Amino acid sequence: MLEANSLTKIYSGFTALSDLSLQVNEGEIYCLLGANGAGKSTTINLFLNFIEADSGTAYVNGLNVSEKPVESKKHITYIPENLSLYKNLSGLENLAFFCGLSGMKLDDAALRETLTAAGLQPDAADKKAGQYSKGMRQKVGIALAMARNTKVLLLDEPTSGLDPAASNEFAELLRKMRDQGAAVLMATHDLFRAKETGNKIGIMSNGKLVEEQPTSSLTHQQLERLYLSHLAN
C-alpha cells in the first residue's frame, strides 16, 4: 500500500532524506523511530506529496504520488501530532464537514455510530471541538478514517502528549484499523508503543533508514538498546 523507492530530499544543501526505500503492506503497522531531524516527518510529507522529492518515487496503493497527487490522497487519512478541528463546530459537525470534503454524505446516526466506534463518548459528539482534549481530537481523525474506509493511515507523532490511558486507547484503535486491512505508517518517539503496536520498526538516523526489524524479533530491552546505539552514531 505504501512504497518508497530511493527517496531523497535536500534542503539548501542539507540532506533531510537519503535514498530511502521501504514498504508498508495491508494489515501492517510500520513504526518509524528516530531523533528529531532524522527524516521521519519528511518521509510522511513525501507520501502526502506536500513536498517534492529530489529523486526517487513514493507510491500509495500503486499510484505515483507526484503523477497522481489527487487520486493518491483519496486512499489516505493523515493524522498529525496536533490534529486541527474547527473549534466552534461539534465533533459531529467536524466529522460531517470533513466527510463532505471527501464526497461523502452520512446521516446523523451513521456519523454518531462512527464516532462511538472510534472511541469518542456519545455525549461528546455534540460538544464544541474547542473543548476537546488531544485524545478526543485524535479519535475524530480515526472516525474520519473509518468513515472513508481508509486504506492508508499516515501518523506523525500521534501519541505525543497523550496520557497513558489515552495512548492505550489510540493504540487499540490503530490495531482495529490494521485488522481491517489498513496500512499504517507512524512516526513516533514512543519505543514502548512502537513495540506494543507495530508489526515492523524502522530506525532512522541523519536521513537514512539504518535499521529495519519485525517487532516480534525484539524484546523491549533489545529495541531500546538498538535505538540508543543508532542514536549515538
VMD Tcl script that draws the C-alpha trace (Angstrom):
set ca {
  {0.00 0.00 0.00}
  {2.94 2.32 0.67}
  {6.24 2.10 -1.13}
  {9.25 4.40 -1.14}
  {11.87 3.80 -3.82}
  {15.20 5.57 -3.23}
  {13.59 8.77 -1.93}
  {15.96 11.68 -1.42}
  {15.13 15.20 -0.25}
  {17.67 18.02 0.05}
  {17.06 21.48 1.54}
  {19.67 24.13 0.70}
  {22.50 21.62 0.73}
  {21.17 19.72 3.78}
  {20.14 16.13 3.06}
  {16.93 15.58 5.04}
  {16.34 12.17 3.47}
  {18.84 9.96 1.68}
  {17.97 7.07 -0.64}
  {15.07 5.79 1.48}
  {13.34 2.58 0.42}
  {10.62 0.90 2.45}
  {7.27 -0.86 2.08}
  {4.14 -0.98 4.22}
  {1.65 -3.70 3.39}
  {-2.07 -4.10 4.03}
  {-2.77 -5.06 7.63}
  {0.58 -3.77 8.85}
  {1.67 -1.04 11.26}
  {5.16 0.24 10.45}
  {6.68 2.46 13.16}
  {9.39 4.92 12.14}
  {11.69 5.74 15.04}
  {14.40 8.36 15.25}
  {15.51 11.61 16.83}
  {14.13 14.97 15.74}
  {15.51 15.75 12.30}
  {16.13 12.09 11.45}
  {13.80 12.25 8.42}
  {10.55 10.78 9.78}
  {8.28 13.74 9.04}
  {9.98 14.31 5.68}
  {9.11 10.75 4.73}
  {5.44 11.25 5.62}
  {5.31 14.60 3.80}
  {6.69 12.97 0.66}
  {3.97 10.29 0.72}
  {1.41 13.09 1.13}
  {3.04 14.99 -1.75}
  {3.25 18.05 0.49}
  {6.85 18.32 -0.73}
  {8.57 17.06 -3.89}
  {11.40 14.54 -3.78}
  {14.69 15.48 -5.39}
  {14.98 11.90 -6.57}
  {13.15 8.63 -6.08}
  {9.45 7.84 -6.06}
  {6.69 7.46 -3.47}
  {3.70 5.23 -4.21}
  {0.33 4.95 -2.46}
  {-1.66 1.88 -3.49}
  {0.46 1.66 -6.62}
  {-0.05 5.32 -7.54}
  {2.93 7.60 -8.06}
  {2.08 10.49 -5.72}
  {3.84 13.05 -7.92}
  {1.96 11.98 -11.03}
  {-1.40 11.28 -9.30}
  {-1.47 13.70 -6.32}
  {-5.26 13.95 -6.02}
  {-6.08 10.31 -6.69}
  {-3.39 9.03 -4.29}
  {-4.70 11.22 -1.45}
  {-8.12 9.56 -1.74}
  {-6.58 6.47 -0.12}
  {-5.00 8.39 2.79}
  {-6.07 9.74 6.15}
  {-3.36 11.88 7.75}
  {-3.28 12.49 11.50}
  {-0.55 14.96 12.55}
  {0.81 15.49 16.05}
  {-1.87 18.11 16.72}
  {-4.99 17.46 14.68}
  {-6.82 20.70 13.93}
  {-10.60 20.76 14.12}
  {-12.97 23.70 13.78}
  {-13.29 24.83 17.40}
  {-16.78 26.28 17.07}
  {-18.17 23.11 15.49}
  {-19.03 19.98 17.42}
  {-17.19 16.73 16.88}
  {-20.21 15.53 14.90}
  {-20.22 18.64 12.71}
  {-16.47 18.40 12.13}
  {-16.79 14.79 11.01}
  {-19.71 15.65 8.72}
  {-17.73 18.53 7.20}
  {-14.58 16.50 6.52}
  {-16.60 13.60 5.15}
  {-18.30 16.11 2.83}
  {-14.91 17.26 1.55}
  {-14.27 13.63 0.61}
  {-17.55 13.50 -1.29}
  {-19.37 11.52 1.41}
  {-22.72 12.40 2.94}
  {-23.54 10.38 6.07}
  {-26.70 10.80 8.08}
  {-26.61 11.85 11.72}
  {-26.98 8.29 13.03}
  {-24.10 6.98 10.89}
  {-21.84 9.83 11.99}
  {-22.60 9.18 15.66}
  {-22.05 5.45 15.25}
  {-18.67 6.07 13.63}
  {-17.54 8.47 16.37}
  {-18.54 5.94 19.01}
  {-16.69 3.17 17.15}
  {-13.62 5.44 17.19}
  {-13.84 5.64 20.98}
  {-15.47 9.05 21.45}
  {-18.01 9.07 24.26}
  {-21.55 9.51 22.84}
  {-22.21 12.68 24.86}
  {-19.03 14.28 23.47}
  {-20.25 14.21 19.85}
  {-22.33 17.37 20.35}
  {-19.71 19.29 22.33}
  {-17.67 22.03 20.67}
  {-14.32 20.72 19.45}
  {-12.67 23.65 21.22}
  {-13.42 21.79 24.46}
  {-11.77 18.56 23.25}
  {-8.57 17.09 24.63}
  {-5.90 15.98 22.19}
  {-7.02 12.38 22.60}
  {-10.60 13.30 21.68}
  {-9.41 15.16 18.57}
  {-7.37 12.14 17.51}
  {-10.49 9.98 17.82}
  {-12.30 12.27 15.38}
  {-9.38 11.68 12.99}
  {-9.75 7.92 13.41}
  {-13.51 8.26 12.88}
  {-12.82 10.02 9.58}
  {-10.53 7.18 8.54}
  {-13.26 4.68 9.44}
  {-15.96 6.63 7.62}
  {-13.83 6.86 4.48}
  {-12.81 3.19 4.75}
  {-9.24 4.46 4.53}
  {-6.65 2.06 3.15}
  {-3.64 4.08 4.38}
  {-3.06 5.91 7.66}
  {-0.13 8.32 7.93}
  {0.54 9.38 11.51}
  {3.12 11.89 12.72}
  {3.74 11.61 16.50}
  {0.03 10.93 17.17}
  {0.52 9.85 20.82}
  {2.83 12.73 21.80}
  {1.32 14.46 24.83}
  {-1.34 11.83 25.46}
  {-1.65 10.35 28.92}
  {-1.09 6.56 29.19}
  {-4.80 5.72 29.14}
  {-5.45 7.82 26.03}
  {-2.34 6.42 24.37}
  {-3.56 2.88 25.05}
  {-6.97 3.70 23.59}
  {-5.39 5.19 20.47}
  {-3.15 2.13 20.03}
  {-6.18 -0.15 20.28}
  {-7.93 1.86 17.56}
  {-4.88 1.52 15.33}
  {-4.87 -2.23 15.83}
  {-8.55 -2.31 14.88}
  {-7.79 -0.42 11.65}
  {-4.86 -2.73 10.95}
  {-7.01 -5.82 11.47}
  {-9.46 -4.39 8.94}
  {-6.65 -4.29 6.38}
  {-5.31 -0.74 6.67}
  {-1.63 0.02 6.14}
  {-0.32 2.31 8.87}
  {2.93 4.31 8.79}
  {3.54 6.01 12.14}
  {6.42 8.31 13.02}
  {6.97 8.18 16.77}
  {9.43 8.64 19.62}
  {7.49 6.17 21.77}
  {9.53 2.96 21.83}
  {7.07 1.17 24.09}
  {4.12 1.97 21.83}
  {6.10 1.00 18.73}
  {6.91 -2.39 20.21}
  {3.38 -3.00 21.51}
  {1.52 -1.73 18.43}
  {3.77 -2.13 15.40}
  {4.43 -5.13 13.22}
  {7.69 -3.64 12.00}
  {10.02 -0.89 13.15}
  {12.40 1.21 11.11}
  {15.06 3.33 12.80}
  {16.17 6.50 11.05}
  {19.32 8.50 11.65}
  {20.57 11.53 9.72}
  {18.04 10.99 6.94}
  {18.81 7.31 6.44}
  {16.95 4.13 7.32}
  {19.66 2.41 9.36}
  {17.68 -0.48 10.85}
  {14.54 -2.44 10.00}
  {13.17 -5.28 12.13}
  {9.89 -7.09 12.81}
  {8.84 -6.16 16.33}
  {8.29 -9.84 17.13}
  {12.05 -10.40 16.91}
  {12.87 -7.85 19.64}
  {12.17 -7.51 23.33}
  {11.53 -4.06 24.77}
  {15.07 -4.01 26.16}
  {16.61 -5.07 22.84}
  {14.66 -2.39 20.97}
  {15.81 0.26 23.43}
  {19.45 -0.80 23.12}
  {19.21 -0.92 19.33}
  {17.61 2.52 19.18}
  {20.18 4.09 21.51}
  {23.06 2.52 19.59}
  {21.96 4.28 16.41}
  {21.19 7.48 18.27}
  {24.81 7.60 19.44}
  {26.18 7.34 15.91}
}
mol new
graphics top color blue
foreach p $ca { graphics top sphere $p radius 0.5 }
foreach p [lrange $ca 0 end-1] q [lrange $ca 1 end] { graphics top cylinder $p $q radius 0.2 }
display resetview
